[in-house]
Amino acid sequence: MTIRAECAACGRDCANANATYNGNVYCIGCMPSLGPTGKFPYGMVAPDDDGAIRIAISKDRKGNVRLDFGGSCTWLAMPPNEAIALAKLILKHAEKT
């Protein structure tokens, strides 16, 4: 399945524009790098906290919703408003046809 959308970085109507970050859609080549950012926006929440992580949410050709963490991720913690926003983004990708 091809999802067409305007890339937030390059502005092209791109057939590969199916990766979402911060509510924006990007071409695969324009997507900001994924994985740990090295920042702790809410302080260290546990001794094994590796800090913030940049993830991508997309839908593959078989229709599966994919969360890409850019590496291994043992656990996630976030304020309730960010958890709600993440849940809405996952639902948005799940509902795409």
SEPA-684811 format. One line per field, with one value per atom (N, C-alpha, C, O): x negated, y, z negated. Coordinates in nm, 3 decimals. Last residue first. Example, Ala and Ser with C-alpha at 12.3 -4.5 7.8 and 13.67 -1.06 7.14 Angstrom:
BEGIN
xx <- (-1.285 -1.367 -1.290 -1.341 -1.319 -1.230 -1.320 -1.424)
yy <- (-0.225 -0.106 0.003 0.114 -0.569 -0.450 -0.330 -0.332)
zz <- (-0.708 -0.714 -0.787 -0.804 -0.780 -0.780 -0.780 -0.846)
This chain:
BEGIN
xx <- (0.664 0.693 0.604 0.615 0.599 0.573 0.606 0.579 0.615 0.741 0.721 0.819 0.355 0.432 0.559 0.606 0.283 0.218 0.297 0.305 0.449 0.459 0.397 0.454 0.354 0.490 0.506 0.569 0.103 0.111 0.249 0.259 0.185 0.108 0.112 0.123 0.317 0.393 0.318 0.380 0.100 0.212 0.293 0.335 -0.046 -0.103 0.007 0.008 0.134 0.094 0.036 0.067 0.139 0.262 0.229 0.289 -0.126 -0.074 0.054 0.073 -0.132 -0.211 -0.167 -0.171 0.038 0.074 -0.006 0.047 -0.101 0.027 0.063 0.114 -0.456 -0.342 -0.212 -0.213 -0.620 -0.587 -0.471 -0.395 -0.841 -0.764 -0.740 -0.828 -0.923 -0.890 -0.817 -0.741 -1.188 -1.064 -1.047 -1.142 -1.392 -1.339 -1.204 -1.114 -1.487 -1.417 -1.351 -1.264 -1.730 -1.657 -1.602 -1.662 -1.648 -1.740 -1.661 -1.538 -1.443 -1.579 -1.685 -1.802 -1.185 -1.254 -1.398 -1.468 -0.896 -1.040 -1.111 -1.098 -0.602 -0.671 -0.819 -0.863 -0.358 -0.496 -0.547 -0.536 -0.071 -0.122 -0.259 -0.274 -0.021 -0.061 -0.109 -0.179 0.030 0.128 0.095 0.174 -0.163 -0.063 0.044 0.139 -0.331 -0.252 -0.144 -0.045 -0.300 -0.371 -0.276 -0.155 -0.289 -0.208 -0.277 -0.310 -0.456 -0.420 -0.331 -0.302 -0.625 -0.508 -0.470 -0.454 -0.937 -0.856 -0.740 -0.755 -1.095 -1.038 -0.962 -0.928 -1.354 -1.278 -1.229 -1.309 -1.368 -1.391 -1.299 -1.181 -1.533 -1.430 -1.469 -1.587 -1.708 -1.669 -1.563 -1.511 -1.753 -1.847 -1.812 -1.879 -1.723 -1.667 -1.776 -1.881 -1.781 -1.818 -1.760 -1.748 -1.676 -1.822 -1.867 -1.977 -1.420 -1.461 -1.611 -1.668 -1.395 -1.280 -1.309 -1.231 -1.577 -1.593 -1.483 -1.476 -1.383 -1.478 -1.489 -1.415 -1.234 -1.163 -1.253 -1.206 -1.418 -1.326 -1.250 -1.205 -1.709 -1.620 -1.520 -1.536 -1.883 -1.820 -1.727 -1.674 -1.972 -2.069 -2.014 -2.087 -1.804 -1.841 -1.949 -2.010 -1.785 -1.809 -1.855 -1.933 -1.595 -1.674 -1.693 -1.626 -1.629 -1.556 -1.651 -1.772 -1.662 -1.718 -1.645 -1.605 -1.381 -1.486 -1.537 -1.461 -1.330 -1.294 -1.409 -1.522 -1.391 -1.388 -1.362 -1.371 -1.367 -1.497 -1.505 -1.614 -1.090 -1.184 -1.321 -1.385 -0.910 -0.966 -1.067 -1.122 -0.683 -0.811 -0.836 -0.789 -0.437 -0.467 -0.594 -0.613 -0.397 -0.428 -0.460 -0.506 -0.374 -0.252 -0.274 -0.177 -0.633 -0.574 -0.450 -0.425 -0.646 -0.722 -0.666 -0.653 -0.579 -0.526 -0.616 -0.658 -0.613 -0.669 -0.623 -0.628 -0.543 -0.456 -0.512 -0.461 -0.614 -0.588 -0.492 -0.373 -0.663 -0.723 -0.698 -0.754 -0.547 -0.487 -0.543 -0.478 -0.510 -0.601 -0.531 -0.461 -0.506 -0.403 -0.475 -0.499 -0.751 -0.708 -0.590 -0.577 -0.851 -0.731 -0.679 -0.575 -1.063 -1.094 -0.972 -0.987 -0.943 -1.078 -1.098 -1.145 -0.690 -0.707 -0.843 -0.858 -0.553 -0.661 -0.679 -0.683 -0.221 -0.326 -0.427 -0.390 -0.146 -0.127 -0.240 -0.343 -0.026 -0.079 -0.047 0.064 -0.107 -0.041 -0.106 -0.227 -0.058 -0.131 -0.047 0.069 -0.083 0.000 -0.088 -0.183)
yy <- (0.363 0.254 0.258 0.173 0.425 0.456 0.335 0.221 0.335 0.361 0.397 0.399 0.321 0.197 0.215 0.121 0.590 0.501 0.370 0.315 0.672 0.738 0.648 0.633 0.517 0.495 0.555 0.495 0.638 0.495 0.465 0.395 0.898 0.876 0.729 0.699 0.846 0.902 0.881 0.850 0.760 0.669 0.716 0.634 0.999 0.880 0.781 0.726 1.162 1.199 1.080 1.061 1.019 1.035 1.070 1.015 1.054 0.918 0.922 0.838 1.329 1.270 1.127 1.083 1.354 1.421 1.366 1.357 1.202 1.158 1.225 1.158 1.181 1.242 1.197 1.159 0.859 0.992 1.049 0.974 0.594 0.668 0.807 0.866 0.270 0.410 0.469 0.399 0.023 0.076 0.222 0.289 -0.065 -0.155 -0.108 -0.189 -0.060 0.023 -0.071 -0.150 -0.050 -0.122 -0.024 0.079 0.163 0.082 0.011 0.011 0.313 0.343 0.267 0.304 0.250 0.320 0.354 0.417 0.245 0.227 0.314 0.436 0.080 0.179 0.149 0.040 0.018 -0.007 0.110 0.226 -0.156 -0.030 -0.062 -0.156 -0.340 -0.338 -0.200 -0.133 -0.358 -0.289 -0.287 -0.237 -0.449 -0.547 -0.486 -0.554 -0.232 -0.277 -0.378 -0.390 -0.046 -0.119 -0.167 -0.145 0.272 0.156 0.084 0.146 0.428 0.415 0.293 0.221 0.636 0.551 0.548 0.652 0.669 0.689 0.591 0.478 0.845 0.727 0.767 0.884 0.939 0.982 0.856 0.771 0.953 0.873 0.925 0.950 1.077 1.084 1.000 0.980 0.845 0.974 0.963 0.855 0.607 0.646 0.780 0.824 0.499 0.590 0.630 0.681 0.344 0.291 0.374 0.325 0.488 0.471 0.421 0.453 0.712 0.585 0.570 0.632 0.962 0.909 0.775 0.730 1.250 1.105 1.044 1.070 1.513 1.461 1.310 1.251 1.557 1.552 1.503 1.456 1.553 1.667 1.671 1.777 1.472 1.426 1.538 1.611 1.368 1.470 1.405 1.296 1.188 1.233 1.339 1.394 1.070 1.209 1.260 1.364 0.744 0.830 0.971 0.987 0.723 0.671 0.773 0.876 0.857 0.795 0.752 0.747 1.163 1.036 0.988 1.067 1.278 1.301 1.168 1.071 1.195 1.168 1.202 1.161 1.204 1.332 1.314 1.411 0.948 1.013 1.142 1.185 0.903 0.821 0.889 0.887 1.206 1.106 1.026 1.077 1.257 1.276 1.169 1.056 1.436 1.324 1.356 1.469 1.526 1.559 1.433 1.334 1.453 1.484 1.523 1.549 1.384 1.507 1.551 1.670 1.195 1.239 1.372 1.464 0.924 1.037 1.067 0.976 0.811 0.811 0.938 1.047 0.820 0.746 0.735 0.656 0.902 0.987 0.917 0.951 0.781 0.718 0.799 0.767 0.946 0.815 0.743 0.654 1.287 1.174 1.043 1.028 1.591 1.488 1.358 1.324 1.785 1.707 1.617 1.573 1.914 1.968 1.890 1.925 1.843 1.885 1.940 2.004 1.812 1.866 1.922 2.035 1.703 1.825 1.890 2.010 1.585 1.574 1.708 1.813 1.509 1.609 1.597 1.598 1.172 1.289 1.386 1.349 0.851 0.973 1.088 1.099 0.527 0.641 0.766 0.785 0.217 0.342 0.453 0.471 -0.117 0.000 0.124 0.133)
zz <- (-0.543 -0.450 -0.329 -0.241 -0.884 -0.744 -0.658 -0.695 -1.146 -1.075 -0.929 -0.854 -1.233 -1.227 -1.145 -1.081 -1.238 -1.140 -1.125 -1.016 -1.449 -1.318 -1.209 -1.101 -1.661 -1.609 -1.470 -1.383 -1.692 -1.659 -1.600 -1.499 -1.760 -1.638 -1.596 -1.477 -2.003 -1.890 -1.758 -1.656 -2.160 -2.133 -2.013 -1.931 -2.168 -2.104 -2.068 -1.958 -2.314 -2.177 -2.102 -1.984 -2.556 -2.479 -2.334 -2.242 -2.634 -2.613 -2.529 -2.441 -2.666 -2.559 -2.530 -2.415 -2.889 -2.763 -2.645 -2.535 -3.093 -3.037 -2.904 -2.814 -3.022 -3.090 -3.022 -2.905 -2.994 -2.944 -3.023 -3.084 -2.927 -3.028 -2.971 -2.909 -2.809 -2.780 -2.900 -2.967 -2.786 -2.839 -2.797 -2.756 -2.611 -2.713 -2.765 -2.788 -2.287 -2.386 -2.485 -2.447 -2.029 -2.133 -2.236 -2.267 -1.747 -1.828 -1.936 -1.934 -1.643 -1.600 -1.678 -1.673 -1.689 -1.796 -1.760 -1.838 -1.512 -1.495 -1.599 -1.598 -1.486 -1.570 -1.561 -1.597 -1.244 -1.287 -1.370 -1.330 -1.168 -1.223 -1.282 -1.360 -0.868 -1.009 -1.050 -0.974 -0.600 -0.683 -0.831 -0.911 -0.439 -0.481 -0.570 -0.611 -0.410 -0.294 -0.329 -0.258 -0.724 -0.620 -0.510 -0.517 -0.856 -0.822 -0.708 -0.607 -1.137 -0.996 -0.978 -1.073 -1.349 -1.337 -1.191 -1.127 -1.512 -1.392 -1.396 -1.441 -1.788 -1.723 -1.597 -1.578 -1.992 -1.875 -1.804 -1.765 -2.340 -2.220 -2.109 -2.132 -2.636 -2.532 -2.410 -2.382 -2.857 -2.803 -2.695 -2.667 -2.976 -2.871 -2.808 -2.714 -3.304 -3.203 -3.105 -3.145 -3.523 -3.391 -3.277 -3.165 -3.741 -3.729 -3.591 -3.546 -3.617 -3.679 -3.659 -3.569 -3.511 -3.584 -3.652 -3.736 -3.490 -3.486 -3.572 -3.692 -3.336 -3.433 -3.418 -3.339 -3.117 -3.245 -3.357 -3.460 -2.905 -2.919 -3.051 -3.093 -2.854 -2.960 -2.990 -3.088 -2.556 -2.640 -2.743 -2.720 -2.376 -2.475 -2.568 -2.651 -2.199 -2.170 -2.265 -2.239 -2.053 -2.169 -2.128 -2.034 -1.742 -1.852 -1.963 -1.966 -1.405 -1.516 -1.626 -1.606 -1.224 -1.272 -1.398 -1.484 -1.030 -1.129 -1.184 -1.189 -0.688 -0.827 -0.921 -0.897 -0.424 -0.498 -0.647 -0.723 -0.319 -0.317 -0.396 -0.433 -0.346 -0.421 -0.428 -0.533 -0.391 -0.301 -0.384 -0.482 -0.668 -0.601 -0.497 -0.511 -0.846 -0.758 -0.682 -0.636 -1.192 -1.053 -0.976 -1.033 -1.456 -1.383 -1.238 -1.167 -1.526 -1.581 -1.503 -1.487 -1.238 -1.354 -1.399 -1.318 -1.023 -1.099 -1.218 -1.289 -0.694 -0.829 -0.899 -0.842 -0.431 -0.521 -0.662 -0.742 -0.148 -0.264 -0.358 -0.363 0.089 -0.029 -0.156 -0.261 0.272 0.255 0.133 0.079 0.198 0.209 0.183 0.082 0.288 0.274 0.302 0.418 0.109 0.225 0.188 0.074 -0.112 -0.051 0.069 0.125 -0.271 -0.134 -0.060 0.044 -0.532 -0.514 -0.373 -0.357 -0.519 -0.599 -0.576 -0.598 -0.216 -0.314 -0.386 -0.322 -0.156 -0.139 -0.252 -0.369 -0.059 -0.144 -0.116 -0.058 0.000 0.058 -0.037 -0.087 -0.059 -0.120 -0.063 -0.076 0.086 0.093 0.032 0.066 0.000 0.000 0.000 -0.078)
